[in-house]
Amino acid sequence: MKINIILSLITVLFLILNVNLIFGDPLIITRNGGISNEFRSLEIDTLTGFYFNQANHKGKISNDELKIIQNIIDNDAFKQLKPKYLNPLDVTSYRYTISYPSKKTGSSIDVTADYPKFLDSIFTIFEFYSS
């Protein structure tokens, strides 16, 4: 009887501490700026592809899009992003913020600045699902 309780507790602790085995890490993307200073956000589960945006619209990105995101976040170049790619002279351009908290990686990117172009695929997916 005691061994069953101990095994049950160990199993529960394992599940609580390893939620990432069930749910992936979120990739959080926001965008603000433009002439009207519009704000949009999107959070994508990097394991399942499920997402929700600032309007609380929920859904699932395609498997191909999920694979693109997974390839980008697994890339060494993504892990070595600078914290900022900003153009202080252009205050009306769109500014994206990408955050991947589990890997402690993220960056703020101004589309008029010189930023790594491999991120363009993420921006395209963001624009489609964030509206």
C-alpha positions in Angstrom: 0.0 0.0 0.0 2.8 2.4 0.9 4.7 1.6 -2.2 1.7 2.4 -4.3 1.3 5.8 -2.7 5.0 6.6 -3.1 4.9 5.5 -6.8 1.8 7.6 -7.3 3.4 10.7 -5.8 6.6 10.2 -7.9 4.4 9.9 -11.0 2.5 13.1 -10.2 5.7 15.0 -9.5 7.2 13.8 -12.7 4.2 15.0 -14.7 4.1 18.4 -12.9 7.8 19.0 -13.5 7.8 17.8 -17.1 4.8 19.5 -18.5 7.0 20.3 -21.6 6.7 16.6 -22.5 2.9 17.3 -23.1 3.0 20.9 -24.2 5.7 22.6 -26.1 7.4 25.8 -25.2 5.6 28.9 -26.3 7.1 31.2 -29.0 5.7 34.7 -28.3 5.7 37.3 -31.0 4.3 40.8 -30.8 4.2 43.7 -33.3 3.6 47.4 -32.8 4.2 50.5 -34.8 3.1 51.7 -38.1 1.2 55.0 -38.6 -1.6 54.0 -36.2 0.8 52.3 -33.7 -1.3 49.1 -34.0 -0.5 46.2 -31.5 -0.8 42.5 -32.3 0.4 39.4 -30.5 0.6 35.7 -31.2 1.6 32.8 -28.9 2.5 29.5 -30.7 3.0 26.2 -28.9 6.2 25.0 -30.6 5.3 21.3 -30.1 1.7 21.2 -31.2 1.3 24.3 -33.4 -1.7 25.5 -31.4 -1.9 29.3 -31.1 -3.9 32.2 -29.8 -3.7 35.9 -30.6 -4.5 39.2 -28.9 -8.1 38.9 -29.9 -8.2 35.4 -28.3 -8.7 33.7 -31.6 -7.4 30.2 -31.3 -6.4 27.6 -33.9 -3.6 25.5 -35.2 -0.9 26.5 -37.7 -0.2 24.0 -40.5 2.4 21.3 -40.0 4.6 22.9 -42.6 4.6 26.2 -40.8 5.3 24.5 -37.5 8.3 22.7 -39.1 9.6 26.1 -40.3 9.3 27.6 -36.8 10.9 24.5 -35.2 13.8 24.7 -37.7 14.3 28.4 -37.0 14.3 28.1 -33.2 16.7 25.1 -33.4 19.1 27.0 -35.6 22.3 28.3 -33.9 21.7 31.7 -35.5 18.4 32.1 -33.6 20.1 31.2 -30.3 22.7 34.0 -31.0 20.3 36.8 -31.9 21.3 40.2 -30.6 18.8 41.7 -28.1 17.9 44.5 -30.5 18.0 45.3 -34.2 16.5 48.8 -34.2 16.5 51.9 -36.4 16.1 54.9 -34.1 15.5 57.2 -37.1 12.3 55.5 -38.2 9.6 55.8 -35.6 6.7 54.7 -37.9 8.0 51.3 -39.0 6.8 48.0 -37.6 8.7 46.7 -34.6 8.5 43.0 -33.8 9.5 41.3 -30.5 10.3 37.6 -30.6 10.6 35.8 -27.3 11.3 32.1 -26.6 11.5 32.0 -22.8 12.5 28.4 -22.3 15.8 29.1 -24.2 16.1 32.6 -22.8 16.3 34.0 -26.3 14.6 36.9 -27.8 15.0 40.1 -29.8 13.3 43.3 -30.8 13.5 43.9 -34.5 12.7 47.0 -36.5 11.8 46.1 -40.1 13.8 49.0 -41.4 17.0 47.9 -39.6 19.6 45.4 -40.7 18.2 42.2 -39.1 18.8 38.5 -39.9 16.5 37.7 -42.8 15.9 34.1 -41.7 13.3 35.6 -39.4 11.1 36.7 -42.3 9.3 33.3 -42.3 8.3 33.9 -38.7 7.0 37.4 -39.6 5.0 36.0 -42.5 3.4 33.3 -40.2 2.8 36.0 -37.6 1.0 38.3 -40.0 -1.3 35.6 -41.2 -2.4 34.3 -37.8 -2.3 37.4 -35.7 -5.2 39.2 -37.4 
